[in-house]
Amino acid sequence: MKTLYDVMQLLKRYGTFIYTGDYQADLEMMEDEIKELYRLQFITPKEYSTALLILRQKSSSRKK
């Protein structure tokens, strides 16, 4: 997993599609969903940490 698209595909595997029209809100919702998938042990610790890293990088680069 290397891109935001990859994170979106991971979420899609579990039936989660996020698009509100607000990019920042989408990133926050994706992060919440990733945390929930990890809490429920649907994704591995590596998938969890990689996905969060990608989402947070996108979020911080957007705020600049």
Secondary structure, 3 states (H helix, E strand, C coil): CCCHHHHHHHHHHCCCCCCCCCHHHHHHHHHHHHHHHHHCCCCCHHHHHHHHHHHHHHHHHHHC
